[in-house]
Amino acid sequence: MLERLNGLLAQADIVIAETQKTQLIKLVELLHKWNKAYNLTSVREPDAMLVKHILDSLVVSPHLRGERFIDVGTGPGLPGLPLAIINPDKQFVLLDSLGKRISFIRQVTQELGLTNVTPVLSRVEAYQPEQGFDGVLSRAFASLEDMLTWCHHLPSEEGSFLALKGQYPAQELAQLPANIRLVASHPLVVPELEGERHLLEFKTI
């Protein structure tokens, strides 16, 4: 699997430490193992997980500005866990409302020795952080309108919303809340992944 991961990283022009590669592979192994009992993801094969979960998360990394991030509706820790692995200098809160997902994330952080991940079991509307985040991440979490409405209280004054989407969501963007503006749209290239990927960046006006 290391050879496969190295090939994908090279295609994506991502350079990380050998220890981080080992952690990413261990993450895939744990996800594959837990998935059999807890049905955490519809992606069944480790080979496909490398592309659809690991690389799809890692390509967001160059767009992370700041130190504190929250991944809302993180599911089994995506994109939060891969991003935390390759950004040990940044802090990540991984929030989900399903206990089995948070249990999995706790197990991963323990086995991989991740000290920059805080799993939180909560609905996003009910979660009240002590301070705002530099970035509010979401991947396949909800419509843009719902995400921006439910997460309005999470970014700091200078913080951004970062939404991972497939095709450029023109229709959804036409229905944005009045106090939100689109700052940037970043097309993402994920090696061997079919279909488009975009990272959309928003700020509160």
N, C-alpha and C positions, 0 to 999 in steps of 0.2 A: 504493500500500500504506500510505502514511503516513496518508491519510484514513481508511482502514479501521481502522488501529491506533488513531488518535485517537478514533474512535467507540467502540471496545471499551473503551479506557481510561476514557472518560467514563462508560460504563455501569457499570464496576466501581469508579468513584469513585477512580481511581488517578491521581495527579499526578506526572509525572516531567519531567526536563529534555529539551529538544529533542535534545541530543547523545545522550542515552540512547535516545530513540526511534529515532534514526538507527542506533545500534548494534544495537537489537533487530531492525530491518528487515534489516540486514546479516547478522545471525545466521540469520534465516529464509532469506535468499538463499543463504548458504553451505550450510545444511542441505539445501535443495532441490537444490543443485548436487552435493554429495557423495552425496546419497541415491541418485542415479541409478547411481553406480558401486559404492557400499559398502552400500546397503540398511540405513541406520541407523535408519529408522523406517517403520512401515507407513502413516503419514500422508504422502500424496504431494503434495498441493496446498498452495502457500504460504498461501493464504487459510485453509485448515483448520489449518495449523500455527500461525497467529496465535492461534486460539482454543484448540486442543487442547494446544499446547505452551507458547506464550508466556504467554497470560493464565492458563492453568491453573497455571503456575509463579508468576507475579507475585502472585496472590491469597494466597500463603503469606507474603509479605513482612511484613505487620503483626504476625505471630506470631513473628518472629525476635528473640530476646532474647540479647544478648551480641555477641561480636566474631568468634569462630572457629567455623566450621561445616564439616562434611563431608557430602557428598552420596554415599551408597553405592549402588553399582549405577547410576551416573549415566547410563549409555547415552550418547547424544550430548550430554550435559551438561544434563540436565533433572531437577530444576528449577534446578540450580546456576548455569548460565550466565546465564539471565534475572535471577536473584536477585542475582548478582554485578554485573551491569550497573547495576541500580538501587540497589545498596547498596555504593558504592565504598569506604565506610568499614569494611566487614566483609571478612574473609578466608574464602575458600572452597577446600577441598580437594575435587577431583572424582575419585572412585575408581571404576575399572571394571577387569574382568579381560580385556577384549577390546582388542587393540592398535589396531584400526581406529577404535574409538570415541575412544581417548585421542589418537590422531593427529589426528582431527578437532578435538578440544577444543584441542590445542596450536595448530593452525592458526587457530582462531577467536580464541584469546587473543592471538596474534601480530597478526592482521589488525585486531582491534578495539582493540588497545593495552590489554588488561586486565592490570593489575598485581596484582590481588587474587585470582587464580585459580592454583591449583597442581594440574595433572593428575597422577594417580598410577595406574600400571598395576600392579594387584595384586588378589589375592583378598582379600576383607575380613578373613577370619580371619588372614591372614598379615601384614596391615598393622599395624605397631606405631608409633604416633605418639609424638613426644617429650613431648607434653603432651595432656591431654584436650580435648575440644571442648565449646563451649557448647551446640551443637545437632547432633544426628546425623539427617540428613534421608534419607528414602527415598521413592521414587515408583515403584510397580509393580515393586518389587524382589523381594519374597518374601512369604511369609505372615508375620503379625506375630510368631508364635512363633519362626520362623527368623531374622527380622531382629533381634529382641531378643536372641536367643541368640548369633548370629554377631557382633553389634556391641557386646556387653556391655562390651568393654574400651575403647570409643572416647569416651564422654562424660566430662567432668570431674566432680568431686564434685557440683557444682551443676548439671551439664548435663542436657539432656533429649533424649529420642528424639522425632522428629517424623515420623510416618508419614502419607503422602498415600494415601487410600483412596477408593473409590467410595461404595457404600452403606455405612451404618453396620455394621461387621462383628461383630455380636453373638456369632456362633458362635466366631470367632477370639478374641474377648476372653475368652470362657469358658475358653480354654486357655492363658492367659498364664502364663509362668514365675512361681513363687511369690515371687520377689524383685522383681517389677515391679508398679508400680501405675499405673493410668490417672489422669492429673492433670486432663486436659481434653479435650473433644471440640468442635471448631470446625466447624460447617457452613460450607462455602465456596460462594460464588455466582460462577460463571464465566459471563460473558455468552455467550449462544448455544450453550452446551454442554448437550447432553441428558444427563439422568441426574444423580444426586447426587454430591457431592464432600464429603469430610470430612478434616480434619486432626486426627489423634489425637496427644496429647502424653503421654509416659510418663516416669517417673523410676524409678531403682533405689531400692529400700527400704533 
